[in-house]
């Protein structure tokens, strides 16, 4: 870092980091997490699962591929801000249409560079995900005591229902499939299965994967009732990813899911949708120390012995010790043994904690969308 610092990150314990600001000026308070992915910073910033969080990127080259509209996972960035090691370099990629800094500024999101992100990541691992205040001021004048006080006043994500804030306002249809060379995104014109997707904060690429697997997708808001879902006469129901405390969202979502389960339809859940399904089946969820955020997480399929490298983004997890009889733990994290998947014995009802749509990340787990399609076909 050279010159007068124009950005400041204040942790609730009083630790202060200085750096160079980019993107929007102003202040924001949030939970701080770290992400280990080497690519996909635009997808990460626009992933609704990051609502209420500032993301520290452990990979230093953030901004080097620019941004483009095709890689947005939702209409606007949802993460509160970003912290990186080096100031964003000039974009160099044939798909880039804009630089990261101006893109963030237009969307009122703060960036901060010139930070020792390894030290920051160690602090998160050791102390848990801290509450922070992030400030970007062109004059470099910061009221440190006020920033620390704001970080301490942040309520945190426990008990917070953020799905209501990021879900769609009304239902809509989706038929766009996954990006493929040379045509980019194409449409699913011959769907074989009618799917209702509950939007707790759905990423576009998850919906594209459903369409690519042969699904005609109708997306409903997180607050949809079982009557709303079943009135569409779906062949299957999908529960999407999303942010916040699953127990808080479950207040209204769990009763809906229980009624859908009683209708004996195939059900597939991802991330928050996985946690929602577990709650509806009678399990409990717990807050993790620092969560899982990255594109290189090894997960073992306990039924086949196969190990998949997966993309993850979650700060809560299903407590596998609370899974009821008839619900099997299918996948576990090889990092910490936490639950990463469940299924209901004898029924086409299953879910995973990780993001099999791989945006960003490896594509080891796309088969899950095909498994869902096969369940509907059967």
N, C-alpha and C positions, 0 to 999 in steps of 0.2 A: 504494500500500500504506500502510495506517495501523495503528499499534499495533506491539507486539513481534512480530517474525517467528516463525511457528510451523512453518515448513517450510524445508528447506535442500536444495539440489541441488549436489552436489560432483562436479566433473569430474575425470577421472584426471590431467589436467595441473595440477591445483591450483586451477582457477577455481571460485569459489563464487557461487551465486545464492541469495538469500533471498526468501521470500515467505510467503503465508498458506496454511496447510494446510487441506484439507477431505477428506472421505471418511475412510478408516481412518487410525489412527496407527500408527507403526512405521517400519521401514526396508526398502528393497529395492535391489538392484543389478541393472543391466541395461545394454543398449546404448540410446543416445538417438537417436531419429529425429524428423523433423518432418513433419507432414501439413498440406497446404494446402487441404483440403476446407472448404467453408463450411457444410456440413450433414453429419449422419450420425455425430456423435461417439459415439453409442451403438453403432452398427454397427462402428465402428472399434475401440472398446474390447473388443468381443466377437468380433472377427475373429481366429481362431486363428493367422493369419499373423503377428500381432504378439507371439507368445510370445517372452519374453526381451527385450522392448523397452519403454522408457518413451516415450510419444508427446508431443511438443510440438505444440500446435495453433497455426498462424499466424493463424487467424481468431479474433478476440477474444471473440465472443459464444458461449461454450461453456456449456451448461446451460440456455439460455434456452427450449428447447422441452421440457425435462424428459426423462423416460424412460418407456417402456412395454414390456411383455413381448413385444409383436408385433415389435419391432425388434431383438431379440436375435439375433445370428447364430450363437450357440452358447449353451449353458445358462448359463455364467458368463463374466465378463470374463476375457480371456486376457492382454491387455497388462498390464505390471507396474505402470503408473501413468500419470498425465497431468500435463502442465505447461501452464498457460494464462496469458494476459495479465491478464484480469480475474477476480476471484472470481465463481463462478457466480451469476447473477441468479435471481430467482424465476421458476419455469417458467410460461410462458404459451402453451399449445397445447391444442387440444381433445382431442388423443390422449394427452396426458400423464397418467400415473397416479402419478408419484413424482418427487421432486426428485433431481438428480444426486448431490449430496453424500451424503445418506443411502443412496442406491442403491450408491454405491461403498463406503461404510462397512460395509454388510451383507455385501459380497462381498470384503472385506479388500483393497481397492485404494486406493492413496494418490493424492490430488490436490494440486496446488500452484498457487495463483494469485498475481497481483501481480508477474509476471516480465516483463522486457523480452524478449518472445519473438522480436522481430526480431534483437536482438543474439545471442540463443542460436542462431537459425537461421543467421545469418552464420557463427558459429563452426563449426557442423556442416558447412556448405558448404565452408568453407576447410580445416578440419582432418580431415574425415571424421567418420563417426558415432562419438562418443566413448563410452567406458565411464563410467557414472555411479553414484553412490549417492544415493538420494532418501530423505529423512527427514522425518517429520511428528511433532512433539512439542508437546503442549499447553503445556508450560512454556517452550518456546523455547530450551532449553539443548542445544547441539550440541557433540559432540566432533569438531571439524573434521578434525583429523589422522587420526582413526580412519575418518571417512567417505571421505576421499581415499584412504586405504590400501585400503579395501574396493572403491572404484571401480577402483583399479589392479590389484586381485587378481581382478576379474571376468574370466573366461576368454574372453569374446567369443563370437560366433556361428560363426566359422570352425571347421569340424570338428565342429560340434554337430548331432546328430540330434534335432530337437525334434518331428518328426512323430509319433514313438512316444508322446510325452507328451500330445499333443492329439487323437490319433485315437480313434475309438470303441472300446469294449471288446469289442463283438461286433457281428455283422452285423444290419441292420434294413432294413425296407422304407420307402419314402418316396413319398407320392402328393399332398402338398400343393402347390398351384400358387401363382403370384405374386399379391400383393395387388391387388385391383381394387375400385373403388367400384361399388356400395354394399355389396357382400357381404363384403369383406375377403378372407381366404384361403379358397379352395374346393378340393375334391379332384378329382384326375384319375381319372374313373371309366371312361374308355374309352381306355386306353393302346394305342399301336400298335407300340411298340418296347420290347424288354427290354434294359435297360442295367445294367451293373455299374459302380458308382462306387467308386473306391479313395479312401478318406478319409485324406489326408495332413494334414487340418485343414480340412475342407470347411465352407464357409459355407452356412447354410440357404437363402439366396436363390439360390445356384447350383443346389441340388437342386430348388428350386421352378421355376427356369427350365427344367430338364430335364423336369420333370413337365408344365409348360405347353407344351412342345414335343412332347408326346405320349408321354413315356417312362414305363415302369414301372421304377422305380429300386430296386435293391438295393445298399445301401452295405456295403462290406467294410473291415475295418481296414487300416492302412498295411502291415502285415506279412503280408497275404494272399499266398498262393502262386498261381502260374499255374494250378495244378490246382484251387484254390478258385474262381478266376474262371471257368475254362472249364467246370467242373462245372455251373454255372448256365445254360449254353448261351445266353449273351447275344447280342443283335444288334449290340451295340457296347459299348466300354469307355471310361469317363470317368476321367481322372486329375485329382484336385482340387488346389486351392490348399493352402498350408501354410507353416510356418515353418522356420527353421534353414538349415543348409548342405546344398544338394542333393547334393553329393558324399558326405556322411555318410549321408543317407537312401538314396542310391543303392546302398550296399553290399548291401542286401537287396531294394530295389525294382527296380533295373535288371535283374537276372536274370529277375524275374517279368515285367517289361514286354517283354523280348526274346522270351520264350516266347509272350506274347499277340500280339506283332507277327507271329510266325511262323504264327499261326492265321488270318491275313488277315481280321481283323475291323476295322470302323471304330473309330478311336481318336481321342479329343478330350481335350486337356490344357489346363489353365489355371494360370498362375502357377508354383508349385512343380511341378505336373503337367507344365507345358511344359518346365521344366528337366529333369525326370525323363525325359521322352520324348527330349529332345535327348541326354542322357547315354546312353540306351539305343541311340540311333542312331549313337553314336560321337563326339559333340561334347564340349566341355568347358564348365564354368561358372566364373565368377570373381566375387570380392567387389567390389561397387561402392564408390565413395568415400562417398556418403551415401544411395544408393538412390533409388527413386522412390516417393513416398507422397503421393497426392492424388487429386482427382476431376476434374482439368482438363488431363490430359496428352494432347497431340496426337500421334497415331500415324498414319503413312502406310501405306496398303496399296500395296505396290510393284507389285502386279499390275493394279490398277484405277486407281491414282493418287488414290483417295479418301482424305481425311483424316478420321479419327474422333477425337472428344474422349472420352478414356477415364478409367476409375478404375484406379489402380495402387497396389500395395503390395508392394515387393520390394527386398531388399538385395543379391541376387546376380543375375547375368545370364548368359545363354548367350553364349559367345564365338563370334560369327558367323564368325570366321576359321577356326574348327575344324570347321565343318559339313562333313560328308562329301559326296561326289558322290551325286546323287540326292535330296539334301535341299535344298529351296529356302527362302531367307529371304523370307517373305511380308510382314512388317510391320517398320517401324523407328520408333523414337522421334524426333520432330522436335525434342526438347530436346537430345539428345546423340548421336543416331545409333545407340544401342544396339539390340540385337535385341529384337523384340517379337512375332515369330511365325515358324513354320516349317510346311512340309508335305512329305510324301514324294511324289515324282513317281509319278504313275500309280496311287496308292493313296489310299483315304479315311482318311488319317492326318494330323492337323494339330493345332496347338496355338498358344496365344497367351500372352504374358507378362502382359497386363493382365487386369482383372476385368470381363468383359462382362455380368455380372449386375447391375452398377450399384447396389450397395447399400453405401455411397452412391455417387451419380454419375450421369452421363448414360446414356441408353439406346441410344446409337448402334450398339452392337455386339451387340445381342440376336440379330441374324441368324445369328451363329455357332452358336447352339443349333439353329436351324432347318436350318443347313447340316449339322450332325451328324445330325439326324433324317432329312434327305434322303439322306445317305450310307447310313444303315441301310435306308431304303426302297428304295434302288437295289440 
